Amino acid sequence: QVQLVESGGGVVQPGRSLRLSCAASGFTFSSYAMVWVRQAPGKGLEWAAIISYDGNNKYYADSVKGRFTISRDNSKSTLYLQMNSLRAEDTAVYYCARVRGGEMVTRNDYWGQGTLVTVSS
Amino acid sequence: QSVLTQPPSVSAAPGQKVTISCSGSSSNIGNNFVSWFQQLPGTAPKLLIYDNNNRPSGIPDRFSGSKSGTSATLDITGLQTGDEADYYCGTWDNSLSAGVFGGGTKLTVL
């Protein structure tokens, strides 16, 4: 069955960096676009970044553009989110999700359980 | 402020029907497919509807979606207490070149 397991969250000081990982199994990872979606405590969902099946196309929300980088290693079936220059407002649970049928869509059909990132001094 | 506008909350009695709206613009809903997600308390979101009105396997037909112009709607019939959750619409925005979500609607089954 499809499984997505995020890791790498934790407490980090403002201005520092953190890298999240999302290990995928149960499907052909290299055939699907993947997305990161975050949710601040008590708030709604916020789309963050998406990467095409082959890694050639990437899109970012304005709120993270220039600070976050999405990438993938299809040989390891793993998705990444490199987060630099972190701010307090980046505090959130970060979910990875599989995207069905392309990257300019929101058909996020399988989600991980999320990993919490807390940016605080 | 979310790009897509949803009512903050809706409520109805068990067995009744509820409708959740999602309003956007020509740069998002007007020219792209809409998805709907259910988030039960303390859990990850779950895809309920994709491409405006399609249900993934395993989603009961009590859940249905539609789209007209720059607005979309999620209907839930035969409400159950287990349907109490937050519901989000989502789509692609061509102007932003990014995905966007509504602010979410909290469903209470009275």
Interface residues (C-beta under 8 A of the other chain):
Chain A: V35 V37 G44 L45 E46 W47 I50 Y59 Y60 A61 D62 Y95 A97 R100 M104 V105 T106 R107 N108 D109 W111 G112 Q113 G114
Chain B: S2 N32 F33 V34 S35 F37 Q39 A44 P45 K46 L47 Y50 D51 P56 D86 Y88 G90 T91 W92 L96 S97 A98 G99 V100 F101 G102 G103 G104
